Structure formats: structure tokens, C-alpha cells
Amino acid sequence: MFFASDNAGPAHPSVMQAMVDANSGYMGSYGADPIMERVRAKIREVFEAPEAAVYLVATGTAANALLLATYAQPWHAVFCADVAHVEQDECGAPEFFTNGAKLSLIPTADGRIAPDALRAAIARHPAGVVHGVQPGPLSITQITESGTLYGLDEIAALTAIAKEHGLPVHLDGARFANALVALDCSAADMTWRAGVDCVSFGGTKNGLPGVEAAVIFDPEKAWEFELRRKRAAHLFSKHRYLSAQMEAYLADGLWLKMAAQANANCAKLAEGLRETGVEMLHQPRGNMLFARLPMALHEKLKGAGAVYYAKGGTPANATPDSVVARLVCDWSLPEAELDRFIGLLKG
Ligand SMILES: *Cc1c(COP(=O)(O)O)cnc(C)c1O
């Protein structure tokens, strides 16, 4: 009953097989492997963006930080949600790789940035005043760190505000496939057609050993990104093994199948919580949800071996009578384990 994170599960066997298959003979290094050529073509096809620059790195933090560095000057503000991964979970990598750009946090109710809140944040950093940081890129996460989803119109509303101010837009897509499946739209619709300039296209949370793609729709930014990736020590010499993962991920819609399974697992979990009257904090739309568990239920679940992160009170703390649990489902979650967890909820 493992709900701690979607990166704690195994990688998909066909991805492992693709890495084994790639382990034969000589191939160009540093991204000059023939597999990468096919991956680039495939990602351009998926995004309907024949000119897009496509690079692979091994962590989402690298993809986010290097993309933001490509779009931000050190004196820029990077606008992001208060709960954004770039703010809470990257140990200052975006600040480090941008050479000190300032993250300007936008308060959110459910992980999604509201248009008015974005306007207010931009207004706090007026362009042209030498004393303050200048407005820079907007970074949004889809699905959000709170498990919620932006509609296409909501993304477009935010990017329109950014464009009014001449600001580029980055999308943290650690759970890109989960969002795409939930919205049932194309990758182009969710990104450049909605005004997004660059994407961290996640794979690790959805069945890869460890690859994320940085996708940049403006080819003029490509060379700078390449230099930044190398300088940041994220250009892999035996790159073929990254390429092989991504190729297998995108083959025959595997990425979408895994995301659909993870989302379905989460929907079933949400249904189980609803049936037992457990409060959910936000409307879960992908493969992750937040639930307020009464302390007794929390202790029962933990006692039965369930694994998940919980905040807001511990058994050692006498006062709180509940915790907020983050429950994440991956594609590989055994149905019997999910059923066992739901059974425990029911009594
Ligand atoms: C997991 C995650 C990342 C990437 O994290 P790494 O540990 O660096 O691979 C980025 N953004 C979000 C929203 C995530 O959940």
C-alpha cells in the first residue's frame, strides 16, 4: 500500500528492455546517438512543433532550473505558486542556476495560480524601477503540486497576462502525461497553443528510471540551453541510455497508458474516500490527492503498513486529531493493495 510518491514504483519493463537493447555496440556520445535523433523527432511530433529544441536530463529539478535560467536574468523575478516544486523542493536550484533570480511566490488556494493573483504579483515588481527586480518568467505546474489541474482556458488566461508584460512562460510537467490524460487534449493544446514557451516534460514520475525532457518552442534559445546543461554537469556522455528510456516511453502510447492507469487508481481511491466521508482538500484530477485523515484512521492505516506522507500532527503531539495525508498513485500500484487500503478506510 505504497502511496508516498509516484517515483517510488518500478520503471516499466519495456523501458528497461529498451535500455538493454541500447546496450550494444558503439554509438555517438553526448546526445549524438541515433536514438536521440528519433526521440527528438518523436517529441516534435507529439508537440506538433517541428522546430522545437529537445534535450534530455536526468532530473526534473535540472529541467526546471536550466529552463528557468535560460529565460531569466539574475535581476528577474520568477513568478510561481507558493507550493511550487521550484520553491519547496529544489533546494534553491532555480535561484542557483539563474545566478540569483528571485522567486516571487503567488499565494494559491489549491495550487493553481489565479489570474488576479498573478497580476498582483507582477505589479509588485514594476518594470523599469532600478531598485527592484524586474518581472521575469512565469512558471506553472500541471498537474499542480496540490493534485489539481488547470483547464486550457485557465492556462491561456495566465499566459495572456504574462504576454501583456512580455514575460515568458515555463510549464513544470513532472506529471505532464497525467494532466494530458485528464484533459483529454493534445500536448500542443496544453503548451504552445495556450501560450507556454518551454516545458519540463516529465518521465520519472510515470514509469522511467530517470529522464525528463526540456522542450523549448523557440529554437533561438536552444544553444543557450545546451551550454547551460553542459556547464551544470547535466550533459550525459553515455546519453544513449537516456534516449532509450524516452523512446520506449513514447512508443505505442506507453506514456499515456501508464498515466491513465495511475489516474484511474487515484480516482478509485478518491471514490473510496468519498464513500467513507473522508474530507479531501482539493479536487483531485490526476494521480495525487490530499485527504484529512482522523488520527485513529491514520494510525490504523500506518499500522497496517500503508506508506504515505502526512502533515499537521503526529501521534507524539497531543492536540491534533487529524493529519493531512498526501496519497500518490503510480501506474504499477497493485489493484489488491488499493482494494486493501480502501477496505481499511471502510472499517
Ligand atoms: C517530482 C517533481 C519534479 C522533479 O523532481 P526531481 O526529484 O528533481 O526529479 C518537478 N516538479 C514537480 C511538480 C514534481 O512533483
The ligand as a Gaussian input file, in Angstrom:
#p B3LYP/6-31G(d) Opt

LIG

0 1
 C        8.946000      15.336000      -8.787000
 C        8.735000      16.695000      -9.311000
 C        9.750000      17.354000     -10.026000
 C       11.101000      16.733000     -10.320000
 O       11.796000      16.350000      -9.214000
 P       13.222000      15.629000      -9.262000
 O       13.275000      14.955000      -7.949000
 O       14.235000      16.671000      -9.422000
 O       13.225000      14.692000     -10.418000
 C        9.477000      18.607000     -10.522000
 N        8.285000      19.194000     -10.343000
 C        7.292000      18.592000      -9.680000
 C        5.978000      19.286000      -9.542000
 C        7.485000      17.334000      -9.128000
 O        6.489000      16.744000      -8.459000

